[in-house]
Amino acid sequence: MGDATTSEVKKRAPDEPRVRLRDATLDDLDLLEAWEHPDVRSEFNDFGLPPRGSLRVPLTRGPLRDESHGLLIVERVEDGRPVGTVSWRAVRYGPNEGSKAWNIGIALIPEARGHGLGAEAQRRLADELFATTEVDRVEASTDIANIAEQRSLARAGFVREGIVRGAQYRGGSRHDLVNYSRLRNDP
């Protein structure tokens, strides 16, 4: 009696990270290719496109990122298990460099959804992009029916801006998107 056993659950401090973002490596190739399967993608990330082809050659060159886009693995801290990816690409609202922003996206495996990991991963990605680039805006959009992602973006500090009507073609029809953003000087 009184002996602490494995039934005790370690309490996590509220500010202790649950996910980390890391570069994909050649060791992740099989995993990344498996995540392309329609059973793994969410309905909101399934555009009916064929798998993008092997990432072997790009991964042999180094990290999957450059000055206009990138991809990182989302890894659970507690067990080191990869649970998805975050990505970003440059968008422009004018011809000059000061009009550049980042548009981000996320894809989590089904078992990782609904646990707050996506909100933390998207917040961490935006923080990293602000820390390592000169952009003042990070944005994301999601299907108007994707309430879980809308909540995730709000928890990640993004502000809902409005609806972009008929912006996305998926599953044989046009879909409205909800736009969100974080600015460098947002609280």
VENBELVEN-V774010 format. One record per pair of residues at least 12 apart in sequence whose ideal C-beta (glycine too) atoms are under 8 Angstrom apart, sorted by the first residue. I is the first residue (numbers start at 1). J is the second residue. If there is no record, write none. Layout:
BEGIN
i: {I,I}
j: {J,J}
END
This chain:
BEGIN
i: {16,17,17,17,18,18,18,18,18,18,19,19,19,19,19,19,19,19,19,20,20,20,20,21,21,21,21,21,21,21,21,21,22,22,22,23,23,23,23,23,24,24,24,24,24,24,24,24,25,26,26,26,28,28,28,29,29,29,29,31,32,32,33,33,33,35,35,35,35,36,36,40,40,41,42,42,42,42,43,44,44,44,44,44,44,45,45,46,46,47,48,48,67,68,68,69,69,69,69,70,70,71,71,71,72,72,72,72,73,74,74,74,74,74,74,76,76,83,83,83,83,83,84,84,84,84,84,84,84,84,85,85,86,86,86,86,86,86,87,87,87,87,88,88,88,88,88,88,88,89,89,90,90,91,91,97,100,101,101,101,101,101,101,102,102,102,102,102,102,102,103,103,103,103,104,104,104,104,104,104,104,105,106,106,106,106,106,108,113,114,116,116,118,118,119,119,119,119,119,120,122,122,122,122,122,123,123,123,125,126,126,126,126,126,130,135,136,136,136,137,137,137,137,138,138,138,139,139,139,139,139,140,140,140,140,140,141,141,141,141,141,141,142,142,142,143,143,143,143,143,143,144,144,144,144,144,145,150,150,153,154,156,157,157,158,158,158,159,159,159,159,160,160,160,161,161,161,162,162,163,163,163,163,164,164,164,164}
j: {77,77,120,124,76,77,78,116,117,120,74,75,76,77,83,117,120,121,124,74,75,77,124,72,73,74,75,86,121,124,125,128,72,73,75,63,64,65,72,73,55,59,63,64,71,72,73,85,59,56,59,60,59,73,82,54,55,56,59,82,55,85,51,54,55,84,85,107,109,51,52,109,110,107,107,108,110,113,171,142,143,145,146,149,170,105,107,170,171,170,170,171,90,89,90,87,88,89,90,87,88,85,86,87,85,86,87,125,85,86,106,108,112,117,121,112,117,108,109,111,112,117,106,107,108,109,112,117,118,121,106,107,104,105,106,121,122,125,104,105,106,107,102,103,104,105,125,129,138,102,103,102,103,103,139,134,135,135,136,137,138,139,181,126,129,133,135,137,138,139,138,139,140,141,122,125,126,129,138,139,140,140,118,121,122,149,152,121,148,148,152,155,149,152,151,152,153,155,156,156,140,152,153,156,158,155,156,157,138,138,156,157,158,182,184,184,183,184,185,181,182,183,184,158,181,182,158,179,180,181,182,153,158,179,180,181,164,167,177,178,179,180,177,178,180,168,170,175,176,177,178,163,175,176,177,178,175,178,180,180,180,182,182,186,180,181,182,180,181,182,186,178,179,180,179,180,181,178,179,176,177,178,179,176,177,178,179}
END
